[in-house]
Amino acid sequence: INCIWVDAGLISYKLCDRNYECDDCPFDRVMRQKNAPVPASVSPAGEKKSEGKSSPGAGQKQGTLRDVIDNIFAEPFARKLPGDRLYSLGHVWVSEVAPEIYRIGIDHYAAALLEGIGGVVFPQVGTSSVSNNPCAWLICDDGTIAVQSPLNGKVRRVNQKLTESAAAVLKDPYDSGWLSEISCVEDVSKACLDAKSMESSSKSEFQSFSRQLVDEFDAAPAVPGVTLLAGGLYPRNLKDILGAARYISLLQKLHSRRS
């Protein structure tokens, strides 16, 4: 096992004394700070977040935790996955741009759950891409999300524009927010799903998660705080509900699903 910054090709050697627990690593924090963070006042869609007591958008249900969760997932599931590409269970899309050359990026389900990206770290061009191993790292305020490659091959090209505008991964995940291009001679269709199958899988995945989340909160004792639906701040996203640590853990689990 290597430090993620060694695997990314940004440093040549790092002796880890923290058992690769990056969340508690001061070196990891310094490396993240070298990437330009997304301003806290700007949402992934480029809209300013309101201060003080927030409220749900027009037409959204409100009043229960189930309503909040339904609102969170309603928008991404109202949008269809592009049918001109394939998808991994780790929410990475794959599109052939030339014979045996495939462009990859995250799907809009994953993008909708991210609350901002401060930077993207890529492996070096020419290095191996190994299926179910990291092919990029998304640097967030609260942790690092490893995006798993769906392909075996070589990294041919990376989207350097994301080093200046990482928010494109969230704003435009299927076009300008693509991550990298990988050369692969294998039959990609064997490891990936078509759009219809991925939509069905994702809906089942998130429905199961939302039921589990509601059950957990129903079983837990009520704790007064600023995010109670009876007053205070209205929870707008999973980070508000889960807290930073569980939120990052969920995203890491989401991107680690394997075919």
Buried (B, 14 or more C-beta within 10 A) or exposed (E): EEBBBBBBBBEEEBEBEEEEEBBEBEBBEEBBEEBEBBEEEEBBEEEEEEEEEBEBEEEBEEEEBBBBBBBBBEEBBEEEBBEEBBBBBBBBBBBBEEEEBBBBBBBBBBBBBBBBBBBBBBBEBEBEBEBBEBBBBBBBBBBBBBBBBBBBBBBBBBBEEBBEBBBBBBBBBBEBBBBBBBBBEEEBEEBBBEBEEBBEBBEEBBEEBBEEBBEEEEEEEEEEEEBEBEEEBBBBBBBBBBEBEEBBBBBEEBBBBEB
